[in-house]
C-alpha cells in the first residue's frame, strides 16, 4: 500500500468508499488535507482533514436561566452569520455533562445529534 497524491478523479472512489456516510464538499478550501491510499493500483482509502467551526461560549452561571438562554441565542445569531461568511457549513458544539443545555440547543437552535462519539487529539 502507498500514499498517492489526491486528484479530483478520486472523488467518485471516495464517495463509493463512504457508502452511506455523506461526505462534505471535499473540494472546499476548508479541507486542508486530502490523501489517497492505493493498494496495487486500486484506491482503498481516502482521508481528509477539514476545518470545523467549534462553538465556545462561557457565561456567568450566576445569571438567571432566561438571561443565559438569551445570551446563547444572541451568540448563535452572530456566530452563524460569521461562520457562513467564512464558508463553514456547520457549527459543532461539544457539550459535557449538561443535558439541559443539550436539550436547549436541540429544541431552540435546531442543532442535531450526530450519534457519534467525540474524540479530540490535541496537537
PALUMKE-69715 format. One record per residue (C-alpha): residue number from 1; residue in one letter; z negated, x negated, y. Coordinates in Angstrom, 3 decimals. Each point is the difference from the previous one (the first is absolute). Example, Ala and Ser with C-alpha at 12.3 -4.5 7.8 and 13.67 -1.06 7.14 Angstrom:
2
+-----+--------+----------+----------+----------+
: num : residu :       zz :       xx :       yy :
+-----+--------+----------+----------+----------+
:   1 :      A :   -7.800 :  -12.300 :   -4.500 :
:   2 :      S :    0.660 :   -1.370 :    3.440 :
+-----+--------+----------+----------+----------+
% end
This chain:
123
+-----+--------+----------+----------+----------+
: num : residu :       zz :       xx :       yy :
+-----+--------+----------+----------+----------+
:   1 :      X :    0.000 :    0.000 :    0.000 :
:   2 :      X :    0.637 :   -1.139 :    3.517 :
:   3 :      X :   -0.389 :    1.109 :    3.587 :
:   4 :      X :    3.327 :    0.658 :    1.687 :
:   5 :      X :    0.829 :    0.860 :    3.581 :
:   6 :      X :   -0.160 :    3.737 :    0.640 :
:   7 :      X :    3.314 :    1.577 :    0.995 :
:   8 :      X :    0.712 :    3.518 :    1.198 :
:   9 :      X :    1.922 :    0.484 :   -3.232 :
:  10 :      X :   -3.391 :   -0.171 :   -1.796 :
:  11 :      X :   -1.214 :    3.213 :    1.685 :
:  12 :      X :    1.502 :    2.186 :   -2.735 :
:  13 :      X :   -1.753 :   -2.038 :   -2.713 :
:  14 :      X :   -3.289 :    0.158 :    1.943 :
:  15 :      X :    0.241 :    3.793 :    0.223 :
:  16 :      X :    0.733 :    0.255 :   -3.726 :
:  17 :      X :   -2.959 :   -2.252 :   -0.809 :
:  18 :      X :   -2.242 :    2.082 :    2.277 :
:  19 :      X :    0.811 :    3.044 :   -2.145 :
:  20 :      X :   -2.032 :    2.924 :    1.421 :
:  21 :      X :   -1.633 :   -2.071 :    2.747 :
:  22 :      X :    1.849 :    0.531 :    3.288 :
:  23 :      X :    0.586 :   -3.345 :    1.655 :
:  24 :      X :   -0.322 :   -0.220 :    3.768 :
:  25 :      X :    3.040 :   -1.104 :    1.994 :
:  26 :      X :    0.249 :   -3.532 :   -1.364 :
:  27 :      X :    2.544 :   -0.939 :    2.670 :
:  28 :      X :   -2.644 :    0.594 :    2.688 :
:  29 :      X :   -1.036 :   -2.976 :    2.143 :
:  30 :      X :   -3.569 :    0.873 :   -1.024 :
:  31 :      X :    0.816 :   -1.448 :   -3.421 :
:  32 :      X :   -0.920 :   -3.664 :    0.439 :
:  33 :      X :    0.714 :   -1.177 :   -3.549 :
:  34 :      X :    2.715 :    1.164 :   -2.368 :
:  35 :      X :    0.381 :   -1.775 :   -3.310 :
:  36 :      X :    1.787 :    0.538 :   -3.279 :
:  37 :      X :   -0.874 :   -1.291 :   -3.446 :
:  38 :      X :    2.821 :   -0.376 :   -2.499 :
:  39 :      X :   -0.110 :   -0.710 :   -3.698 :
:  40 :      X :    3.210 :   -1.377 :   -1.450 :
:  41 :      X :    1.967 :    1.500 :    2.910 :
:  42 :      X :   -1.597 :    3.453 :   -0.245 :
:  43 :      X :   -2.204 :    1.256 :    2.846 :
:  44 :      X :   -3.393 :    0.763 :   -1.556 :
:  45 :      X :   -2.152 :    0.306 :    3.119 :
:  46 :      X :    0.151 :    0.272 :    3.782 :
:  47 :      X :   -2.976 :   -0.535 :    2.263 :
:  48 :      X :   -0.622 :    0.789 :    3.640 :
:  49 :      X :   -2.702 :   -0.761 :    2.531 :
:  50 :      X :   -0.170 :    2.610 :    2.752 :
:  51 :      X :   -1.973 :    0.176 :    3.212 :
:  52 :      X :   -2.116 :    3.154 :    0.126 :
:  53 :      X :   -1.875 :    1.752 :    2.742 :
:  54 :      X :   -3.681 :   -0.010 :   -0.886 :
:  55 :      X :   -2.161 :    2.279 :    2.110 :
:  56 :      X :   -3.261 :   -1.651 :    1.075 :
:  57 :      X :   -2.368 :    2.107 :    2.045 :
:  58 :      X :   -3.625 :   -0.591 :    0.917 :
:  59 :      X :   -1.999 :    2.810 :    1.582 :
:  60 :      X :   -3.570 :    0.367 :    1.223 :
:  61 :      X :   -1.701 :    1.789 :   -2.920 :
:  62 :      X :   -2.584 :    1.468 :    2.387 :
:  63 :      X :    2.636 :    2.269 :    1.538 :
:  64 :      X :    0.112 :    3.592 :   -1.216 :
:  65 :      X :    2.554 :    0.685 :   -2.741 :
:  66 :      X :    2.136 :    2.104 :    2.356 :
:  67 :      X :    0.410 :   -2.933 :    2.417 :
:  68 :      X :    0.757 :   -2.416 :   -2.824 :
:  69 :      X :    2.657 :    2.389 :   -1.339 :
:  70 :      X :    1.522 :    0.244 :    3.479 :
:  71 :      X :    0.076 :   -3.820 :    0.286 :
:  72 :      X :    1.736 :   -0.334 :   -3.371 :
:  73 :      X :    2.600 :    2.585 :    1.046 :
:  74 :      X :    0.599 :   -1.791 :    3.307 :
:  75 :      X :    0.348 :   -3.366 :   -1.718 :
:  76 :      X :    2.348 :    1.468 :   -2.577 :
:  77 :      X :    2.354 :    1.431 :    2.642 :
:  78 :      X :    0.222 :   -3.330 :    1.804 :
:  79 :      X :    0.250 :   -2.005 :   -3.235 :
:  80 :      X :    2.688 :    2.190 :   -1.563 :
:  81 :      X :    2.209 :   -0.196 :    3.085 :
:  82 :      X :   -0.395 :   -3.786 :    0.287 :
:  83 :      X :    0.588 :   -0.527 :   -3.730 :
:  84 :      X :    3.233 :    1.997 :    0.084 :
:  85 :      X :    1.228 :   -2.040 :    2.987 :
:  86 :      X :   -0.580 :   -3.203 :   -1.999 :
:  87 :      X :    1.972 :    1.372 :   -2.956 :
:  88 :      X :   -2.911 :    0.779 :   -2.323 :
:  89 :      X :    0.513 :    2.939 :   -2.318 :
:  90 :      X :   -3.620 :    0.504 :   -1.019 :
:  91 :      X :   -3.597 :   -0.645 :    1.013 :
:  92 :      X :   -2.517 :   -0.998 :   -2.649 :
:  93 :      X :   -3.686 :    0.832 :    0.244 :
:  94 :      X :   -2.334 :   -1.790 :   -2.395 :
:  95 :      X :   -3.180 :    2.057 :   -0.057 :
:  96 :      X :   -3.033 :   -1.050 :   -2.002 :
:  97 :      X :   -2.848 :    2.269 :   -1.062 :
:  98 :      X :    0.561 :    2.762 :    2.563 :
:  99 :      X :    1.445 :    3.079 :   -1.676 :
: 100 :      X :   -0.460 :    2.149 :    3.120 :
: 101 :      X :    2.213 :   -2.375 :    2.006 :
: 102 :      X :    2.577 :   -0.019 :   -2.807 :
: 103 :      X :    0.018 :    3.806 :    0.067 :
: 104 :      X :    0.400 :   -0.042 :    3.796 :
: 105 :      X :    3.041 :   -2.298 :   -0.263 :
: 106 :      X :    1.520 :    2.129 :   -2.753 :
: 107 :      X :   -0.526 :    3.369 :    1.658 :
: 108 :      X :    0.236 :   -0.667 :    3.731 :
: 109 :      X :    2.371 :   -2.959 :    0.246 :
: 110 :      X :    2.232 :    0.638 :   -3.012 :
: 111 :      X :   -0.705 :   -3.258 :   -1.827 :
: 112 :      X :    0.924 :    0.060 :   -3.700 :
: 113 :      X :   -1.909 :   -1.420 :   -2.943 :
: 114 :      X :    1.988 :   -2.596 :   -1.893 :
: 115 :      X :   -1.992 :    0.023 :   -3.199 :
: 116 :      X :    0.263 :   -3.780 :   -0.015 :
: 117 :      X :   -2.751 :   -2.541 :   -0.108 :
: 118 :      X :   -0.117 :   -2.164 :    3.103 :
: 119 :      X :   -0.257 :   -3.722 :   -0.542 :
: 120 :      X :   -0.157 :   -2.584 :    2.779 :
: 121 :      X :    0.862 :   -3.698 :   -0.164 :
: 122 :      X :   -1.396 :   -1.826 :    3.010 :
: 123 :      X :    2.217 :   -2.924 :    0.975 :
+-----+--------+----------+----------+----------+
% end
